[in-house]
Amino acid sequence: MGTQHAIIYTGGDSPHAGTRPHITADAAAGALVIAADSGWEHAVSHGTVPSVLVGDLDSISGDHLRDARAHGAEIVEHPRDKDETDAEIALTLAARRGAGRITVVSGGGDRPDHVFALLHSLASPSLSGISIDGWLGRARFTVLRAGDAADLPAAAGNTVSLLPVAGDATVTATGLAWPLERSVLVATSSRGVSNVATGTPHVTVHGGSLIAFITGDETEGDTR
C-alpha cells in the first residue's frame, strides 16, 4: 500500500463550504492535489492549487486552464471520446502515483449519471488496499470493503446510510439506532438508508463493498 495522500476535486457543483478547512489542512500537509477538469476551479476556490490537472478539459474555462499552466501544473489531457469519466481517470492516476489514501471532493451537480458512475468507480477492485473517503455535497462518505472494520466520523444524531455497491454487502454495525449483525444489505434495496448514530458507529464488512454516508451539522467540519 502506498503512503501518499491524494485529494481529488471533481467537476460539477462547487464543494460544500464546510469541507474547506479540513481539505486545506490536508493539502498544506503535503497531499497530492489532483483536479479532474473543472475541478481546478473548485480547488482554487478552497485556496489550494492542484499539482496535476487531468481529463479531456472540455469543462474547464480558458482562464482556469491558463491559470493551471501559469502555476506549472502537470496537465494530463485525454481525448473527449474515452471510456472513463474524468473523475475515474483521476482515481486511476492517484492509485498509480502510490496513494494509500484518496479523498474525493465533489459538490454533486445536475448530472446524476456522473455521480452514480463516481460512486461505483470508488468500489473498483483496482483501488483495493487504498483508503477512500470524501465529501459529496454536504455528506461525508467512507468506502469499506470486505475485511474492513472502521469507526465512522459521525457524532450522535448524525444520519448514517450504508449503501452496498457492486453487489450485496454483509455488515455488522454498532453505535446506531438500528444496529446490524452480519446483516445482508441488498444492492437493489434501500434498507441501509437513514440510520442514526447513537455514538461513534463501528462498521465491519464481512463481504462485498459499501459506501457509508454521514450527514449532519457535525460533518461540515473535521470530525475525524
C-alpha positions in Angstrom: 0.0 0.0 0.0 1.2 3.5 -0.8 1.7 6.2 1.8 0.8 9.3 -0.3 -2.5 11.1 0.4 -4.2 12.2 -2.7 -7.0 14.8 -2.9 -9.2 14.8 -6.0 -11.5 17.7 -6.8 -14.2 16.7 -9.3 -16.2 18.9 -11.7 -19.9 19.7 -11.2 -21.2 22.0 -8.5 -18.9 23.7 -6.0 -18.0 21.7 -2.9 -19.9 22.4 0.3 -18.3 25.3 2.2 -17.8 23.2 5.3 -15.3 21.0 3.6 -12.7 23.8 3.1 -10.9 23.9 6.4 -10.2 20.1 6.5 -9.1 19.9 2.9 -6.9 22.9 3.1 -5.2 21.5 6.1 -4.5 18.2 4.3 -3.2 19.9 1.2 -0.9 22.0 3.3 0.4 18.8 4.9 1.7 17.7 1.6 -1.2 15.8 0.0 -1.1 15.3 -3.8 -3.9 17.5 -5.1 -5.5 16.4 -8.4 -8.1 18.4 -10.3 -10.4 16.5 -12.7 -11.2 19.0 -15.4 -13.3 21.9 -14.0 -12.4 20.6 -10.5 -9.5 23.0 -10.9 -11.8 25.9 -10.2 -13.2 24.3 -7.0 -9.7 23.5 -5.7 -8.6 27.1 -6.2 -11.7 28.4 -4.5 -10.5 26.4 -1.5 -7.2 28.2 -1.6 -5.5 25.1 -2.9 -3.5 24.9 -6.2 -3.5 21.4 -7.7 -0.2 20.0 -8.9 -2.0 17.8 -11.5 -4.9 18.6 -13.9 -6.4 15.6 -15.7 -9.3 14.9 -18.1 -10.5 15.9 -21.5 -10.5 19.6 -20.5 -14.0 20.2 -22.0 -15.5 21.9 -19.0 -12.6 23.9 -17.5 -12.7 27.5 -18.6 -10.0 29.1 -20.7 -9.0 31.3 -17.9 -8.6 28.5 -15.4 -6.6 26.4 -18.0 -4.3 29.3 -18.4 -4.1 29.6 -14.6 -3.1 25.9 -14.4 -0.3 26.4 -16.9 0.9 29.6 -15.2 1.2 27.6 -11.9 3.2 24.9 -13.7 0.6 22.2 -13.0 1.2 18.9 -14.7 -1.6 18.6 -17.4 -2.6 15.1 -18.4 -5.0 15.6 -21.2 -7.2 12.8 -22.5 -9.4 12.7 -25.7 -13.0 13.5 -25.4 -14.0 10.2 -26.9 -13.0 7.9 -24.0 -14.4 5.1 -21.8 -13.8 6.7 -18.4 -15.1 9.8 -16.7 -12.5 12.5 -15.7 -13.1 11.5 -12.1 -12.3 7.9 -12.8 -9.1 8.9 -14.7 -8.1 11.0 -11.6 -8.7 8.0 -9.3 -6.6 5.8 -11.5 -3.8 8.3 -11.6 -3.8 8.7 -7.8 -3.5 4.9 -7.4 -0.6 4.7 -9.9 1.2 7.5 -8.1 1.2 5.4 -4.9 -1.7 6.8 -3.0 -2.5 5.0 0.2 -5.5 7.3 0.8 -7.7 9.1 -1.6 -10.1 11.9 -0.6 -12.6 12.9 -3.2 -14.3 16.3 -3.0 -17.4 16.7 -5.1 -20.3 19.1 -4.9 -22.5 16.8 -6.9 -24.4 18.7 -9.6 -27.0 18.3 -12.2 -25.5 15.1 -13.8 -26.8 12.2 -11.7 -25.2 9.8 -14.2 -21.8 11.2 -13.3 -22.5 11.0 -9.6 -23.7 7.4 -10.0 -20.6 6.5 -12.0 -18.3 8.1 -9.5 -19.7 6.1 -6.6 -19.3 2.9 -8.5 -15.8 3.8 -9.5 -14.9 4.2 -5.9 -15.6 0.5 -5.3 -13.4 -0.6 -8.2 -11.1 -3.6 -7.5 -8.2 -1.6 -8.9 -8.5 0.6 -5.8 -8.4 -2.3 -3.3 -6.0 -1.6 -0.5 -6.5 2.2 -0.8 -8.4 4.0 1.9 -11.0 6.2 0.2 -13.2 8.9 1.8 -14.5 12.3 0.8 -17.5 14.6 0.5 -20.4 14.6 -1.8 -22.3 17.8 -1.3 -22.7 18.2 2.5 -22.4 14.5 3.1 -19.2 12.8 4.2 -18.5 9.3 2.9 -16.2 6.4 3.6 -15.7 3.4 1.3 -15.4 0.0 3.1 -14.6 -3.4 1.5 -14.7 -7.0 2.6 -12.4 -7.4 5.6 -12.6 -3.7 6.6 -13.6 -2.6 10.1 -13.7 1.1 10.9 -15.2 3.8 13.2 -17.2 6.3 11.1 -16.6 10.0 11.5 -20.0 10.6 12.9 -21.4 12.1 16.0 -24.6 11.2 17.9 -27.6 12.3 16.0 -26.0 12.2 12.5 -27.7 10.4 9.8 -25.8 7.3 8.7 -26.6 5.5 5.5 -24.8 2.2 4.5 -25.2 1.6 0.8 -23.8 -1.5 -0.9 -22.1 -1.1 -4.2 -21.1 -3.7 -6.9 -23.5 -6.2 -5.3 -24.8 -7.1 -1.8 -22.8 -6.5 1.3 -22.8 -8.4 4.6 -22.4 -6.0 7.5 -22.1 -5.7 11.3 -22.7 -2.2 12.6 -22.9 -0.9 16.1 -23.3 2.6 17.6 -26.5 3.0 15.5 -30.2 3.3 16.5 -30.8 0.1 14.4 -27.6 -2.0 14.7 -26.8 -4.7 12.3 -25.4 -8.2 13.0 -24.0 -9.9 9.9 -26.9 -8.5 8.0 -27.1 -8.7 4.2 -27.7 -5.3 2.7 -29.1 -6.0 -0.8 -27.8 -3.7 -3.6 -31.3 -3.4 -5.0 -32.9 -2.4 -1.6 -32.9 0.8 0.3 -32.7 -0.9 3.7 -29.4 0.7 4.7 -30.6 4.3 4.2 -31.2 6.8 7.1 -29.9 5.1 10.2 -29.0 7.3 13.1 -25.7 7.4 15.1 -26.1 7.0 18.8 -22.4 7.4 19.4 -19.4 6.6 17.2 -20.6 4.0 14.7 -18.3 1.0 14.1 -18.8 -0.9 10.9 -17.4 -4.3 9.8 -17.8 -5.5 6.3 -17.7 -9.3 6.1 -18.4 -9.5 2.4 -19.0 -7.1 -0.5 -18.4 -3.4 -0.6 -20.3 -0.4 0.7 -20.2 3.3 1.0 -21.1 4.9 4.3 -22.6 8.3 4.1 -22.8 10.7 7.1 -24.8 13.8 7.1 -25.5 16.3 9.9 -24.1 19.7 11.1 -21.0 18.0 12.7 -19.9 16.6 9.3 -19.3 20.1 8.0 -16.0 20.3 9.9 -13.2 17.9 10.7 -14.8 15.1 12.8 -12.1 12.5 12.5 
